[in-house]
Amino acid sequence: MLSSRAALLGRFLHRTVANSRSVTPAIRQQMVRHGGHDVSYRMNGPKPETAARVLSQVAGGLMWWWVLWHLFHEYEHITGEFDYPDPAKWTNAELGIPADDEE
C-alpha cells in the first residue's frame, strides 16, 4: 500500500515539475478562460448604470408606499372584516364538549 501511495506522489510531482517548466508563472497567471460573459467570482460585477439604480430605488419606494398605505387604510385584510366572537358566549354543544352527567 505504501508503494502505491509513493507511485501516486511521484506522478503528481512529475506532472507539477513538467507543468512549471513548460509554462512560465507570469503566463500561467494570465491564462483565464472567459465564457463570453463578465466574470464576477470573488469580485464585484460591473456597476449598473445610474438610470437603472435610480429606477430601482423609485420602484422600491413605490412598492413600500403601496404596502404601508394599504396596511394603514385597509387593515381589515389582516385583522379580519368582522368582530371576533366572544368565546365566553359559546355553549358546550358548539364546542363539542359532552354534558357533565354523561359517562
Helices and strands as residue ranges (DSSP letters): H 2-22, H 25-30, H 50-73, H 76-79, G 87-89, H 92-95
